Amino acid sequence: MASRLPASPSLLPARGHRKVPEEGSAPLDRCSEPETGIFDTPGNRYITIELPGIDHEDIRFAVDGSELHIAADGREMMFRNIIPLDGMEPDSLRYTFRNGIPEFSLRNISGKA
């Protein structure tokens, strides 16, 4: 089932995430920096990334410890990012892709934001 963002989430700055090149990929300065939104609500965190021109087949992601690693390669855009997941349940990760925007959601460990 597709996740929906809450009507009035509290927007957090996407600090702590970092853009990283993948081995054999374009140099870091050729990677794009799309808009990334991190929204916390009581019990959940939602992460959205605007990736125009990227199809859902072009997106790869994985949880490594307490980090979400995201990579996308399109014809004219390349994106790499690592987002910390401190306080989140990594096994609760859900992913949807709508209108060029991947959405990730995770539950808060304590169930509270």
C-alpha distance (Angstrom), angle and dihedral (degrees) to the residues before:
residue distance angle dihedral
M1 . . .
A2 3.79 . .
S3 3.78 115.7 .
R4 3.77 119.5 -128.5
L5 3.77 125.2 -152.4
P6 3.79 113.8 -116.6
A7 3.80 117.5 -101.0
S8 3.80 94.5 -110.1
P9 3.81 112.2 17.9
S10 3.77 121.2 172.2
L11 3.80 106.9 -111.8
L12 3.78 116.2 -133.6
P13 3.78 123.9 -164.5
A14 3.79 111.3 -106.9
R15 3.78 92.1 -121.0
G16 3.74 120.4 149.6
H17 3.78 93.6 38.8
R18 3.75 117.7 109.7
K19 3.76 135.7 -160.2
V20 3.80 111.4 -125.0
P21 3.80 133.1 -177.8
E22 3.77 119.8 -126.9
E23 3.79 118.8 -129.2
G24 3.80 109.5 -86.4
S25 3.82 92.6 14.2
A26 3.79 131.2 117.8
P27 3.81 117.2 -67.2
L28 3.79 114.8 -83.7
D29 3.80 93.3 -106.7
R30 3.83 89.5 61.2
C31 3.80 92.3 54.9
S32 3.78 116.4 100.5
E33 3.80 125.6 -122.4
P34 3.82 106.0 -144.8
E35 3.79 123.5 -175.8
T36 3.80 111.2 -79.7
G37 3.80 121.1 -166.9
I38 3.79 125.2 -165.3
F39 3.80 115.1 -168.5
D40 3.80 124.3 -174.1
T41 3.80 122.6 -162.2
P42 3.79 129.0 168.8
G43 3.78 103.0 -65.3
N44 3.82 100.3 -1.5
R45 3.79 145.5 65.5
Y46 3.81 122.4 -152.3
I47 3.81 123.7 -162.7
T48 3.81 121.9 -167.2
I49 3.81 128.9 -178.7
E50 3.79 125.8 -169.3
L51 3.81 106.6 -135.8
P52 3.80 108.9 167.8
G53 3.79 113.0 -167.9
I54 3.81 93.2 20.7
D55 3.81 120.2 116.4
H56 3.79 121.3 -149.5
E57 3.82 88.8 -110.5
D58 3.82 88.6 62.0
I59 3.83 94.3 59.7
R60 3.79 124.1 91.0
F61 3.79 125.2 -179.8
A62 3.79 139.9 168.2
V63 3.78 139.5 171.9
D64 3.79 113.6 -121.5
G65 3.79 111.1 -175.9
S66 3.80 104.8 -54.8
E67 3.81 96.7 -16.7
L68 3.79 133.2 89.6
H69 3.82 110.5 -143.2
I70 3.80 114.1 -158.1
A71 3.81 127.6 -176.5
A72 3.80 131.0 173.7
D73 3.79 130.1 178.4
G74 3.79 120.8 -170.4
R75 3.77 131.4 164.2
E76 3.81 93.5 -90.0
M77 3.79 103.5 13.7
M78 3.78 137.1 60.8
F79 3.79 123.5 -173.3
R80 3.80 133.2 -176.6
N81 3.79 124.9 172.7
I82 3.78 141.5 161.8
I83 3.80 117.5 -156.6
P84 3.83 121.1 -169.9
L85 3.80 115.3 -124.3
D86 3.79 99.7 -165.9
G87 3.80 109.6 162.4
M88 3.82 93.7 14.3
E89 3.83 129.7 113.1
P90 3.84 103.4 -117.7
D91 3.82 92.2 -161.0
S92 3.81 90.2 60.1
L93 3.83 93.4 65.2
R94 3.82 113.4 137.8
Y95 3.79 125.4 -176.9
T96 3.79 133.2 -161.0
F97 3.80 131.6 168.5
R98 3.79 121.1 -151.2
N99 3.81 130.6 165.2
G100 3.80 94.3 -16.0
I101 3.80 93.1 -48.8
P102 3.80 120.9 110.6
E103 3.80 113.7 -152.1
F104 3.78 123.7 -159.8
S105 3.79 124.0 -171.5
L106 3.79 131.6 -172.1
R107 3.79 135.9 176.2
N108 3.78 121.1 -114.8
I109 3.83 111.8 -115.5
S110 3.80 92.7 -126.7
G111 3.81 92.9 39.4
K112 3.81 88.8 -119.2
A113 3.80 130.8 90.8
